[in-house]
């Protein structure tokens, strides 16, 4: 979905999925998908050169039977850092 947009801007799109991340998730898939789409769209929109990375890793806390695991999602880009200095 984002590969074409990245390629058109000359950006590298990197997806890092930690091997410890479970294959199946029990979550609100619609909301998670929408949040990730919005973050990736913004990263691609404001990045002029370099790359955009989606990183998914399992939290260091052990998984519990009832609560499951906590996953950490990060969108990292090489866009303008000046936006963060407000």
C-alpha positions in Angstrom: 0.0 0.0 0.0 2.8 2.4 0.8 5.5 1.0 -1.4 4.4 2.9 -4.5 4.2 6.2 -2.6 7.6 5.7 -1.2 9.1 4.7 -4.5 7.5 7.7 -6.3 9.3 10.1 -3.8 12.6 8.1 -4.0 12.2 7.0 -0.4 13.1 3.6 1.1 10.2 2.0 3.0 11.5 -0.4 5.7 9.3 -2.7 7.8 11.0 -4.3 10.7 8.9 -7.0 12.4 10.8 -8.4 15.4 10.9 -12.3 15.4 9.4 -12.3 18.9 6.2 -10.7 17.7 3.4 -13.2 17.8 1.9 -14.2 14.4 -1.7 -13.5 15.5 -3.0 -10.6 17.5 -6.2 -10.1 19.3 -7.0 -6.4 19.0 -9.2 -3.8 17.4 -7.8 -4.4 13.9 -9.7 -1.4 12.3 -8.4 1.1 14.9 -4.9 -0.2 14.8 -4.8 -0.2 11.0 -6.2 3.3 10.9 -3.6 4.6 13.3 -0.7 3.0 11.4 -2.0 4.2 8.1 -2.3 7.8 9.4 1.3 7.7 10.9 2.8 6.2 7.7 0.9 8.6 5.5 2.2 11.6 7.5 5.8 10.2 7.5 5.7 9.7 3.7 4.2 13.1 3.2 6.8 15.1 5.2 9.9 13.1 4.3 11.8 14.4 1.3 14.7 12.0 1.3 16.0 9.0 3.1 13.6 6.5 4.6 10.4 5.7 6.5 10.5 2.7 8.9 7.6 0.9 10.5 9.1 -1.0 13.5 7.1 -3.6 15.5 8.6 -5.2 18.6 7.4 -7.1 21.6 7.7 -5.3 24.9 10.4 -6.7 27.2 7.8 -7.7 29.8 7.0 -11.4 29.7 3.6 -12.4 28.2 0.8 -13.3 30.5 -1.9 -15.8 29.7 -4.8 -13.4 30.5 -3.4 -10.1 29.4 -1.2 -11.3 26.6 1.8 -9.3 25.3 2.3 -5.7 24.8 3.6 -4.7 21.3 5.3 -1.5 20.5 4.8 0.2 17.1 7.0 3.0 15.9 7.1 5.0 12.7 10.5 6.5 12.2 11.4 8.8 9.4 14.2 11.1 8.2 11.8 14.0 7.7 12.3 17.6 9.0 13.4 17.5 12.7 12.4 21.2 13.0 8.8 20.2 13.4 9.7 18.7 16.8 11.2 21.9 18.2 8.0 23.8 18.8 
